[in-house]
Amino acid sequence: MCRGESVTLTLFIILALLLTLLSVGLTLQINRLKRELSDYRQWAESELERVSRTDHDTGALKAQPFFEQLDNECRRAVREFTPLTLMKLDIQLLDDQADRSAVLKRVAEILSQQLARPGDQLGRCAEQQLALLLPATNEHAGSFAQRCHQAVLDAFEPGQIQFTLGACTFQPTAALRGELAQQLVTETLAAALIETPGTVVFHAEYSHDFNPTYA
């Protein structure tokens, strides 16, 4: 092999090595960018979920914005002298094979269909609980609570899921606050889960007990 051919071969080998190194470098850079893009996408999705007011699984309001709405409606009820009703539905899966997310989504759809007025609101107040806020209602909201309970019962096979509903109608007294309403309905539901699970327990402050002077 002559000197010229040797130099050409050496240059070819060097060029091949450089191209290989460049290729490896580009591959590493691309992989790094892919990881960064994947991390950013996960961050963006979690951030959107965090700032979103609605629950991903059910489409209902998340707990915090729902209870903010409850506070607002309690103040409105007192200002406009109109009762309001708060309900909580506890969902217990009795069938281990049932898909919790699918059940919650279906129940939320059924309850949303029951809410006919613009001010009515559905919220997800806990992992396995949905809540309904019904402004400008009265003590007859108990019939509506029974109807909602029956609607979700009819949508599933008997013995598959246990639905327990606690509900209270509140008169617009000076003591009415979102925190108080939430506490009383939570206590009503907790008692129902212990004493009569799978049923509706409804309590109402009747209008004839309401004194508009807040005495």
N, C-alpha and C positions, 0 to 999 in steps of 0.2 A: 504494500500500500504506500503510495507516494505521500509526500508531506501535505500537499493540498487536500487530498482526500481525508487525511487524518485530522486536519484542522476543521474540515467541513463536518465530519462525524462528531468531533468534539463539540462544535457549535450546536449541532442538532441535538446531542444529548443534553447539553446545558439548557437549550430552549425547551426541550421536553420536560426537564425537571422544573424549570420556571413555570411552565404552563400547568404542571401537576400541582405545584405549590399554590399557584394562583387559584386553581380550581378548588383545592382543599380550603383555601382561605375564604373564597366566595361561598362555598357550601356552609362553612361554619358561621359566616355572617348571615346567610339566609336563615339558617336554623335559629340563630339568636333573635333575628327579627320576628320569626314566626312565634317564638316563645313570648317575646315582648308583646306581640299583637294578641296572642291568646290570653296573656295576663291582663292586658288592657280591656279586652272584650269581657272577661269575667268581672273585672272591676266595674265596667260600665253597666253591665247587667245587674250586678248587685246594688249599684248606686241608684239605678232606675227603680229597682224594686223597693229600695229604702225610701225614696222620695215619693213614690206613687201612693195615692190615697186608697187605692183599691187592692184587695187581696187577689193574688194571682190564681189561686185554685177556685175561688167561688165568684169573683167579680163583685163581691160585697165590699163595703167600706172596711178598712182595717180598724183595729180597736181604737187607736188614738183619735183619728178623725171622726169615728162614729161617736165616741164619748164627748168630743168637742161639739158635735152637732146636738147631742143630748143636752149639754149645758146651755147651748143657744136656745133650744126649744123650751127648756124649763124657764128661762128668763122671759121668753115670748109668752108662755102660758100664763105666767104671773102678770105680765103687762096687759095681756088681752083678756084675762079672766076665762081661760079655756083649759079644761083638763087635758092630760096627755096619758098615753099608755106606753109602757115598756114591757117587752116580752123577751125571754131567753129560752132557746130550744137546745137541750142537751142531746147529743147523738152518740149512742153507745153501740158499737158493732158487736153483735152476738155471734156472727159468723166470721171465723178467722180468715176465710178466703175472700172476704169482701174487700174491695178496693176503697180505702178511706177517702182518697182524693175524689174519686168518681162519685161516691155517695154524697160527699159534701157539696160537690158541684150540682148534682141533681136536686138535692134538697134546697139549695140556694135558688135554683131556677124555679122550683115549685112555689117557694115563698115569695119570690119576686113577682110571680104571676098573681099572687093574692093582693099585692100592694097596688091599689088603683089610683091613689091620690099623689100629686106631685110632692107633697111634704113628707110622705111616708119614706122610711129609710131602712135598708137592710145592712147589717154589719156582722163581721166575724169578730166576736169578742173574746174567743179563746180557741184553743186547738180543736176542740170538738163541740163548740157552741156557736150558734148564730143568734143574733138579736134583731128585734124589730122595734123601731121607734115610730109611734103613731100619734102625731100631734092632733089636737082638737078632736079628741074622742071622749067617750063617757063610760059609765059603768057597764054599758051593754057591750063593751069590747070583749067581754068574756065569750060571747058567741063567736066572734071573729077568731079568738084564740082556739076554740074548739074546731072551727072550720080549717084553720091552718094545720092543726095537729092531725086531723083526719086526712087532709090532702097528702101529707107526707107518708102517713101510714098506708094509704091506698097505693102508693107508688112502689112499694117493696113487698117482698114475700113475708108472710107472717113468721115471726121468730127470727128474722134475719137481723133486724136492727131495733133497738129500743129508743123511742123518742119520748122525752119528758120535757114538758113546757111549763115554765113559771111566768106569770104575768101579773102586773099591777097597773091600775089606773089611778092617777094622782090628781087631786084637785089643786088649783093654783094658790096654795097658801104661801105665806112668807118663807116657810121652811123649805120649800121645794127647790132643790138643787140637783144637778146631774149626779153628783157623788152619792147623795142620799137615795135617789131613785135607783141607781145602779146597785147600791148596797141592799136595799129592800127586795129587789127582784132576785138578786143573787141568793139571799137568804130564803126566799120563797122557793126557788128552784132547788137549793140544797136540801130543804125539808122534804120536798116532793121526791127527790132521789132516794131519800132514806125511807120515807113512809109509804109513798104510792108511786114508785117508779113506773114510767111508761104511760103516765096520765097527764092531764092538764090541771094545774092549780092556779086559780085566779083570785086576786083580792082587789077590791075597789074601795076608794074613799067616795062615798055617795054625796051627791050634790046637796042634799038636805043637811049634811054634816058640815058643809062649807060655809064659812063666815067671810064675806068679802071685806070686812073691816080687819081681817087677820087677828081677831081677838083670840 
